[in-house]
Amino acid sequence: MTYSTADYGYVFATSFPGEDERLALGENLWDGGSIERLTVLGVAPGWSCLELGAGRGSIARWLAGRVGPQGTVVATDLRVDRLAEALQGTAVQVRRHDLGEDPLPDDAFDLIHARLVLQHLPARRRVVAGLARALRPGGVLLLEDTDVAGLFSNPAEPTFNERVKQAAYRVMEAAGYDRGCGLRNLEFAVDAGLTAVEAHGRAHAVRGGTPAARWYELWLRHLRPEMTAHGYVTDDEVEAALTAIADPSNVWLSQVMLAVTAVRPR
């Protein structure tokens, strides 16, 4: 049985106002840590790499620079118009791919990377098993997903944006999201027969009114109609949260991004 993103209403599957800005801000927030992990993994000239859910292509572009003309980088997403434009003039191969539905070739890649992708998919265990088969023997899987328990942690205000946070995740969970996927990827990698399974976490202190804070603002604005339509929160509560996010006097913790690495045995 396959599972297309169309089947469960992925909350970012269709374009919306501010989407390009949201993706760019997400790159600024998370790319540094991803590149650090990829560097530690030893991505080198000649590697064949697969970047899943590539967004605006920043990591795919970086990978292309590392593997050089002897290597290959395939970047995929549900919609590739933005991705193809961003990667125009590079050697990156851009392909439309629905990870929940479209198979991958076996024994094809030295590296597979997905950030903020698995947490939105059903049948994650099955998907990771497929990614393991797509690795060459000795190939490396890097899955980056979040654990959101600490999001908006603020010692000055313990309930900072808590109701709106819970409402947003209720909407996302109805669309197949798993708010603890970052940790669960460890289990999925082990069950897929991969070895050397490790996890490294990172988080950011976010100050209101900054570009990082704007990423959270756009997230809530996108989910606002569903949150209020279901009665999870009122429009006034969302507006108060947006005001707090824009206030430079507020500092809070981001989600924890869990980078799970694993190797296919030779």
DAQUIRA-V499463 format. One record per helix or strand. SS is the DSSP state (H for helix, E for strand). FROM is the first residue (numbers start at 1). LEN is the number of residues. If there is no record, write none. Layout:
ss	from	len
SS	FROM	LEN
SS	FROM	LEN
//
This chain:
ss	from	len
H	5	4
H	19	22
E	48	5
H	58	10
E	72	6
H	81	6
E	93	4
E	109	7
H	118	3
H	124	11
E	135	13
H	162	13
H	181	11
E	195	8
E	205	3
H	211	19
H	235	11
E	251	3
E	256	8
//
